[in-house]
Amino acid sequence: MRLFLVFVSIAFTAGASVIVPPGIFSNVAGNSSVNTPAPGNNNHPGGNSPNTVTINEVATSVQTLMGVSFNVINDSASGGRSTEYAVTKTVLNNTGETWSSFGMTLNYQYLNGQVFPFDFVVVQFDTDALPTLSGNGTSGQTLSSSGINQLTWGGINILPGDSLTINFSVDTCPSCNGIWQLSQVATPATPTPEVPEPGMFALVGIGLVSFAMRNKLRS
């Protein structure tokens, strides 16, 4: 059962909250889809939720970017329960740099007409469901941080032109209206300085000696 932290002064109405399309993209190019055949199905029996959110993005910067935001609305058919979604997010690395880590944060929450810090949530990562990361260069991955509002992977090597895919679950706040936003940041791999081969030092030395001898003969 998910625990949502909200101010007690907020008045909730009957029904549960569901995510509605379209996704609004900020500073990134992308498209998305939302499907909710089972509203109010938090802790879906039998495993994966049939409710899905699909997000496709093209990242052109490794800086922290506002990715995509969605509206959440009450749905009286949901019976006052949270709705669980299985989310698939694919990001194309079009930054020109190799990524060594990738993180996502649920950083913007606009709940029932009021703005809240990210720990007062309209949706949160479902900590009962293990998030996964896949794609070329992800075999050495480590999930270095996780929680209700942040996921970060290290140990990856995502080359320019490659994509990574993240699968995770989120739960909506019961019976509320709001907006949630998913931001992201990639860390570029630090270039390894090239160490000259021993033979290179020998060639440089021979060149310097030859240059000195030539100058001596001219004098």
Residue pairs with C-beta under 8 A, 6 or more apart in sequence:
1 42
1 43
2 42
2 82
2 124
2 126
2 171
4 82
4 121
4 124
4 173
4 174
5 119
5 120
5 121
6 111
6 116
6 120
6 173
6 176
7 114
7 116
7 120
10 111
10 112
10 114
10 176
11 112
12 112
12 174
12 175
12 176
13 74
13 175
14 74
14 76
14 80
14 175
15 74
15 75
15 76
15 77
15 78
15 79
15 80
15 175
16 39
16 40
16 74
16 75
16 78
16 79
16 80
16 81
16 82
16 83
16 172
16 174
16 175
17 72
17 73
17 74
17 75
17 78
17 82
17 83
17 122
17 172
17 173
17 174
17 175
17 176
17 177
17 178
18 36
18 39
18 51
18 72
18 73
18 75
18 78
18 83
18 172
19 34
19 36
19 53
19 70
19 71
19 72
19 83
19 85
19 123
19 172
20 34
20 70
20 71
20 72
20 73
21 32
21 33
21 34
21 70
22 32
23 30
23 31
23 32
23 34
23 55
23 68
23 69
23 70
24 68
24 69
24 70
25 32
25 57
25 67
25 68
26 65
26 66
26 67
26 68
26 69
26 181
27 61
27 65
27 66
27 67
28 57
28 58
28 59
28 60
28 65
28 66
28 67
28 68
29 57
29 58
29 60
30 55
30 56
30 57
30 58
30 67
30 68
31 56
32 53
32 54
32 55
32 56
32 68
32 70
33 52
33 53
33 54
34 52
34 53
34 54
34 70
34 85
35 50
35 51
35 52
35 53
36 51
36 75
36 83
36 85
37 50
37 51
38 44
38 49
38 50
38 51
38 83
39 51
39 75
39 77
39 78
39 83
40 75
40 77
40 78
40 79
40 80
40 81
40 82
40 83
41 49
41 50
41 51
41 81
41 83
41 84
42 81
42 82
42 83
42 84
42 171
43 84
43 128
44 50
44 84
48 86
49 84
49 85
49 86
49 169
50 86
51 83
51 84
51 85
51 86
52 85
52 86
52 87
52 88
53 70
53 85
53 86
53 87
53 88
53 170
54 87
54 88
54 89
55 67
55 68
55 87
55 88
55 89
55 90
55 182
56 89
56 90
57 67
57 68
57 89
57 90
57 91
57 92
57 184
58 91
58 92
58 94
59 65
59 91
59 92
59 93
59 94
59 95
59 184
59 186
60 94
60 95
61 95
62 95
62 97
62 99
62 185
62 186
62 187
62 188
63 185
64 183
64 184
64 185
65 183
65 184
65 185
66 108
66 181
66 183
67 104
67 181
67 182
67 183
67 184
68 181
68 182
69 108
69 179
69 180
69 181
69 182
70 179
70 180
70 181
71 177
71 178
71 179
72 122
72 123
72 172
72 173
72 176
72 177
72 178
72 179
72 180
73 177
74 175
74 176
74 177
75 83
80 174
80 175
81 174
82 171
82 172
82 173
82 174
83 171
83 172
84 126
84 169
84 170
84 171
84 172
85 169
85 170
85 171
85 172
86 129
86 167
86 169
87 166
87 167
87 168
87 169
87 170
88 165
88 166
88 167
89 104
89 165
89 166
89 167
89 168
89 182
90 163
90 164
90 165
90 166
91 102
91 163
91 164
91 165
91 166
91 184
92 161
92 162
92 163
93 99
93 158
93 159
93 160
93 161
93 162
93 163
93 164
93 186
94 160
94 161
95 160
95 186
95 188
96 160
97 160
97 186
97 188
97 189
98 157
98 158
98 159
98 160
98 188
98 189
99 156
99 157
99 158
99 164
99 186
99 187
99 188
99 189
100 154
100 155
100 156
100 157
100 187
100 188
100 189
100 190
101 144
101 152
101 153
101 154
101 155
101 156
101 186
101 187
102 133
102 152
102 153
102 156
102 158
102 164
102 166
102 184
102 185
102 186
102 187
103 145
103 150
103 151
103 152
103 153
103 184
103 185
103 186
104 150
104 151
104 152
104 166
104 182
104 183
104 184
105 118
105 149
105 150
105 182
105 183
105 184
105 185
106 118
106 121
106 123
106 124
106 125
106 148
106 149
106 150
106 170
106 180
106 181
106 182
107 118
107 149
107 181
107 182
107 183
108 118
108 179
108 180
108 181
108 183
109 115
109 116
109 117
109 118
109 120
109 121
109 122
109 178
109 179
109 180
109 181
110 116
110 122
110 178
110 179
110 180
111 120
111 121
111 122
111 173
111 176
111 177
111 178
112 176
112 177
112 178
113 177
118 149
119 148
119 149
121 148
121 149
121 173
121 180
122 172
122 173
122 176
122 178
122 179
122 180
123 170
123 171
123 172
123 173
123 180
124 148
124 149
124 170
124 171
125 131
125 146
125 147
125 148
125 149
125 150
125 151
125 168
125 169
125 170
126 168
126 169
126 170
126 171
127 146
127 147
127 148
128 169
129 168
129 169
131 143
131 146
131 151
131 166
131 167
131 168
131 169
132 166
132 167
132 168
133 141
133 143
133 153
133 156
133 164
133 165
133 166
134 164
134 165
134 167
135 158
135 162
135 163
135 164
135 165
136 158
136 159
136 162
136 163
137 156
137 157
137 158
137 159
137 162
137 164
138 153
138 156
138 157
138 158
138 164
140 155
140 156
140 157
141 153
141 154
141 155
141 156
142 153
142 154
142 155
143 151
143 152
143 153
144 152
144 153
144 154
145 151
145 152
146 152
151 166
151 168
156 164
157 189
158 164
158 186
